[in-house]
Amino acid sequence: MSNRFRFGGDLDVNRMGFGAMRLPSKAGMFGPARDPEAGRAVLRRAVELGVDHIDTADFYFSADGAVRANTLIRETLFPYPSNLVIATKVGHIVREDGFTQGTAADMRPLVEANLESLGLDCLDLVYLRIGAMSPPHDESLAARFEALAALREEGLIRHLGISNVNADHLAEARAIAPVVAVQNHYHAAQRADADLLAACEEAGIAFVPFFPMGGGRELDDERLAEVAGRHDATVAQIGLAWLLASSPVTLAIPGTGSLPHLEENMAAAAITLTEEDLAYLA
């Protein structure tokens, strides 16, 4: 199985990427600010280790708003390496009382905010994110996705994806414009979207799980621990290796603000699970 994938047939990336959510703060989104230099060091090392796909969002920032993922990415990596693909997501508007869903009319200012904060004229990949954690089954994404498709036609976006969705959402979006990636909650202990992954594989669409290592909760699984022991690896590393082995269209975007943790995550790409391992973890 190849360790690379092409978004939309033209953006070639390492299937082990990097998620930027934990760069600005110590506890995910809106947590206490992390030292910005720590985030910059992680970004520099990630690129040195072969990361050419970074997943971010304009709403990834610390509680005080002082440290922002997109700003760190621009300050550290701009001018960007020619092979670097930066994916971002829009759909949520952050207010003092939390998130609210953006409307179709909000898509342009949200895209423009990402363009400005990243210092880009065109965004490689933009996901439309809907709902909170579980896909909102009865919610149409058509109007918002049509607005993003129009921005793609203008040249502000290269490729489109959708996030936190179900099979009906995927069909709805694909009827409007090409979808090159789906980003849903999925990991070794959370496999509810296995059918959606299969549909993406059949269509050649990337499946890019958020929370690939459990979303701040340890992957507490005896089977993963046993396989980790066979490979002298951590449970988290086996969880990442399992994701990459589960389908040729799965991409991993583990995030961290720690250099040792980054090194550990990237090393997972070199772990080859045996057929016995995969059968045991099935």
C-alpha positions as CSV (number, residue, x, y, z in Angstrom):
1,M,0.0,0.0,0.0
2,S,1.4,3.4,-1.0
3,N,2.4,5.8,1.7
4,R,1.3,8.7,-0.5
5,F,-2.1,10.0,-1.7
6,R,-3.2,12.5,-4.3
7,F,-6.0,14.9,-3.3
8,G,-8.2,15.4,-6.4
9,G,-5.6,13.5,-8.5
10,D,-3.1,16.4,-8.3
11,L,-2.0,17.3,-4.7
12,D,0.4,14.6,-3.8
13,V,0.9,14.2,0.0
14,N,2.4,11.9,2.6
15,R,-0.4,9.9,4.2
16,M,1.0,10.8,7.6
17,G,0.3,14.5,8.0
18,F,0.0,17.0,10.9
19,G,-3.0,18.5,12.6
20,A,-2.5,22.0,13.9
21,M,-5.3,22.2,16.5
22,R,-3.0,21.7,19.5
23,L,-0.3,24.2,18.4
24,P,-1.9,27.3,20.0
25,S,-2.9,25.9,23.4
26,K,-2.2,23.2,25.9
27,A,-5.7,21.7,25.9
28,G,-6.9,21.8,22.3
29,M,-9.1,24.6,21.1
30,F,-9.5,27.6,23.5
31,G,-7.2,26.2,26.2
32,P,-4.4,28.1,27.9
33,A,-1.9,29.6,25.5
34,R,1.2,27.6,24.6
35,D,4.6,29.2,24.1
36,P,4.4,30.3,20.4
37,E,8.1,29.3,20.0
38,A,7.2,25.7,20.9
39,G,4.6,25.6,18.2
40,R,7.1,27.0,15.7
41,A,9.7,24.4,16.6
42,V,7.1,21.6,16.1
43,L,6.2,23.0,12.7
44,R,9.8,23.2,11.6
45,R,10.5,19.7,12.7
46,A,7.4,18.3,11.2
47,V,8.5,19.6,7.8
48,E,12.0,18.2,8.3
49,L,10.4,14.8,9.1
50,G,8.5,14.8,5.8
51,V,5.2,16.4,6.6
52,D,3.7,17.9,3.5
53,H,0.1,18.1,4.5
54,I,-1.0,20.3,7.4
55,D,-4.6,20.5,8.6
56,T,-5.6,23.7,10.3
57,A,-8.5,26.2,10.8
58,D,-8.8,29.9,11.5
59,F,-10.7,29.0,14.7
60,Y,-7.8,27.1,16.2
61,F,-6.5,29.6,18.8
62,S,-5.8,29.9,22.5
63,A,-8.4,31.0,25.1
64,D,-7.1,34.6,25.1
65,G,-6.8,34.7,21.3
66,A,-3.1,35.5,21.5
67,V,-1.8,32.4,19.8
68,R,-3.4,31.2,16.6
69,A,-2.5,28.2,14.5
70,N,-2.7,29.9,11.1
71,T,-0.5,32.7,12.3
72,L,2.1,30.2,13.6
73,I,2.0,28.4,10.3
74,R,2.5,31.6,8.3
75,E,5.2,33.0,10.6
76,T,7.1,29.7,10.6
77,L,6.8,28.3,7.1
78,F,6.1,31.2,4.8
79,P,7.2,31.3,2.0
80,Y,5.8,27.8,1.9
81,P,7.6,24.8,0.5
82,S,6.3,24.2,-3.0
83,N,5.1,20.7,-2.0
84,L,3.3,21.7,1.1
85,V,-0.5,21.2,1.1
86,I,-2.5,23.2,3.7
87,A,-6.0,22.2,4.4
88,T,-8.4,24.3,6.4
89,K,-12.0,24.2,7.4
90,V,-14.9,26.6,7.6
91,G,-18.5,26.5,8.7
92,H,-18.3,27.6,12.4
93,I,-18.3,31.1,13.7
94,V,-16.7,31.6,17.1
95,R,-18.6,33.9,19.5
96,E,-18.2,34.6,23.2
97,D,-20.8,32.0,24.1
98,G,-19.3,29.3,21.8
99,F,-19.7,28.1,18.3
100,T,-22.6,28.9,16.0
101,Q,-23.2,27.6,12.5
102,G,-22.3,29.9,9.6
103,T,-24.7,30.5,6.8
104,A,-24.1,30.4,3.0
105,A,-23.4,34.2,3.2
106,D,-20.7,33.6,5.8
107,M,-18.6,31.3,3.6
108,R,-16.8,34.1,1.7
109,P,-15.7,36.0,4.8
110,L,-14.6,32.8,6.5
111,V,-12.6,31.7,3.4
112,E,-11.1,35.2,3.2
113,A,-10.1,35.1,6.8
114,N,-8.1,31.9,6.2
115,L,-6.5,33.4,3.1
116,E,-5.4,36.4,5.1
117,S,-4.2,34.6,8.1
118,L,-2.2,32.0,6.1
119,G,-0.9,34.6,3.6
120,L,-2.3,32.8,0.6
121,D,-4.1,33.8,-2.6
122,C,-5.7,30.3,-3.0
123,L,-6.4,27.6,-0.4
124,D,-5.4,24.1,-1.4
125,L,-8.3,22.3,0.4
126,V,-11.3,23.7,2.3
127,Y,-13.6,21.5,4.2
128,L,-17.1,22.5,5.0
129,R,-17.6,21.5,8.7
130,I,-21.1,21.0,9.9
131,G,-22.6,20.2,13.3
132,A,-20.7,19.7,16.5
133,M,-19.3,16.1,17.2
134,S,-21.9,13.8,15.7
135,P,-23.1,14.3,12.1
136,P,-26.4,16.3,12.0
137,H,-28.4,13.8,10.0
138,D,-31.3,16.0,9.0
139,E,-29.3,19.1,8.1
140,S,-28.7,20.0,4.5
141,L,-25.3,21.4,3.5
142,A,-26.3,22.3,0.0
143,A,-26.5,26.1,0.3
144,R,-23.2,26.4,2.1
145,F,-21.4,24.0,-0.2
146,E,-22.7,25.8,-3.2
147,A,-21.2,29.0,-1.8
148,L,-17.9,27.3,-1.4
149,A,-18.2,25.8,-4.9
150,A,-18.6,29.3,-6.3
151,L,-15.5,30.5,-4.5
152,R,-13.7,27.5,-6.0
153,E,-14.8,28.6,-9.5
154,E,-13.4,32.1,-8.6
155,G,-10.0,30.5,-7.9
156,L,-9.9,31.2,-4.2
157,I,-10.1,27.4,-3.4
158,R,-8.4,24.5,-5.3
159,H,-10.3,21.6,-3.8
160,L,-13.3,21.0,-1.5
161,G,-14.0,18.6,1.3
162,I,-16.7,18.0,3.9
163,S,-16.4,17.2,7.6
164,N,-18.6,15.6,10.3
165,V,-21.0,14.2,7.7
166,N,-22.9,11.0,6.7
167,A,-23.4,9.2,3.4
168,D,-26.4,11.4,2.5
169,H,-24.3,14.6,3.0
170,L,-21.6,13.1,0.8
171,A,-24.0,12.4,-2.0
172,E,-25.6,15.9,-1.6
173,A,-22.2,17.6,-1.9
174,R,-21.0,15.5,-4.8
175,A,-24.1,16.5,-6.8
176,I,-22.9,20.1,-6.5
177,A,-19.1,19.9,-6.9
178,P,-16.2,17.4,-6.7
179,V,-15.4,16.3,-3.1
180,V,-11.8,15.2,-2.6
181,A,-11.8,14.5,1.1
182,V,-14.0,13.6,4.0
183,Q,-13.0,14.4,7.6
184,N,-14.9,12.5,10.3
185,H,-14.4,11.2,13.9
186,Y,-12.8,7.9,13.4
187,H,-10.0,5.8,15.0
188,A,-9.2,2.3,16.1
189,A,-11.8,2.4,19.0
190,Q,-14.4,4.5,17.0
191,R,-15.3,2.8,13.8
192,A,-18.9,3.8,13.3
193,D,-18.1,5.3,9.9
194,A,-16.6,2.2,8.4
195,D,-19.3,2.2,5.6
196,L,-18.6,5.8,4.8
197,L,-14.9,5.0,4.6
198,A,-15.7,2.2,2.2
199,A,-17.7,4.6,0.0
200,C,-14.8,7.0,0.0
201,E,-12.4,4.3,-1.0
202,E,-14.6,3.2,-3.9
203,A,-14.8,6.8,-5.1
204,G,-11.1,7.6,-4.6
205,I,-11.9,10.2,-1.9
206,A,-9.5,10.8,0.9
207,F,-10.8,9.8,4.4
208,V,-9.0,12.0,7.0
209,P,-10.1,11.2,10.5
210,F,-10.1,13.9,13.1
211,F,-9.1,12.7,16.6
212,P,-7.1,9.8,15.0
213,M,-5.7,8.9,18.4
214,G,-8.9,9.2,20.5
215,G,-9.2,13.0,20.8
216,G,-7.3,13.5,24.1
217,R,-8.5,10.2,25.5
218,E,-6.0,7.3,25.5
219,L,-6.8,4.5,23.1
220,D,-7.5,2.1,25.9
221,D,-7.7,-1.2,24.0
222,E,-6.2,-4.5,25.1
223,R,-5.8,-5.6,21.5
224,L,-3.9,-2.5,20.5
225,A,-1.7,-2.9,23.6
226,E,-0.9,-6.5,22.7
227,V,0.0,-5.6,19.1
228,A,2.1,-2.6,20.4
229,G,4.1,-5.1,22.5
230,R,4.8,-7.2,19.4
231,H,6.3,-4.2,17.6
232,D,7.9,-2.4,20.6
233,A,5.7,0.5,19.9
234,T,3.1,2.6,21.9
235,V,-0.6,2.0,21.7
236,A,-1.0,5.4,20.0
237,Q,1.5,4.4,17.3
238,I,-0.3,1.2,16.6
239,G,-3.6,3.2,16.4
240,L,-2.0,5.4,13.7
241,A,-0.5,2.4,11.9
242,W,-3.9,0.7,11.9
243,L,-5.5,3.8,10.4
244,L,-3.0,3.9,7.6
245,A,-3.3,0.1,7.0
246,S,-7.1,0.2,7.0
247,S,-7.5,1.7,3.6
248,P,-5.3,3.3,0.8
249,V,-7.5,6.4,1.1
250,T,-7.0,7.0,4.9
251,L,-4.7,9.9,5.9
252,A,-3.6,10.5,9.5
253,I,-3.3,14.0,10.9
254,P,-2.2,13.6,14.5
255,G,-1.6,16.9,16.3
256,T,0.7,17.9,19.1
257,G,2.6,20.8,20.5
258,S,5.4,18.5,21.8
259,L,8.5,17.7,19.8
260,P,8.9,14.2,21.4
261,H,5.3,13.4,20.7
262,L,5.7,14.6,17.1
263,E,8.7,12.3,16.6
264,E,6.7,9.4,18.1
265,N,3.7,10.1,15.8
266,M,5.8,10.3,12.7
267,A,7.6,7.1,13.5
268,A,4.3,5.2,13.4
269,A,4.3,5.5,9.6
270,A,7.2,3.1,9.5
271,I,5.4,0.4,11.4
272,T,4.1,-2.4,9.1
273,L,1.3,-4.4,10.7
274,T,1.2,-8.0,9.7
275,E,-1.9,-9.8,8.4
276,E,-2.1,-11.5,11.8
277,D,-2.1,-8.1,13.5
278,L,-4.8,-6.7,11.2
279,A,-7.0,-9.8,11.7
280,Y,-6.6,-9.5,15.4
281,L,-7.5,-5.8,15.4
282,A,-10.4,-6.2,12.9
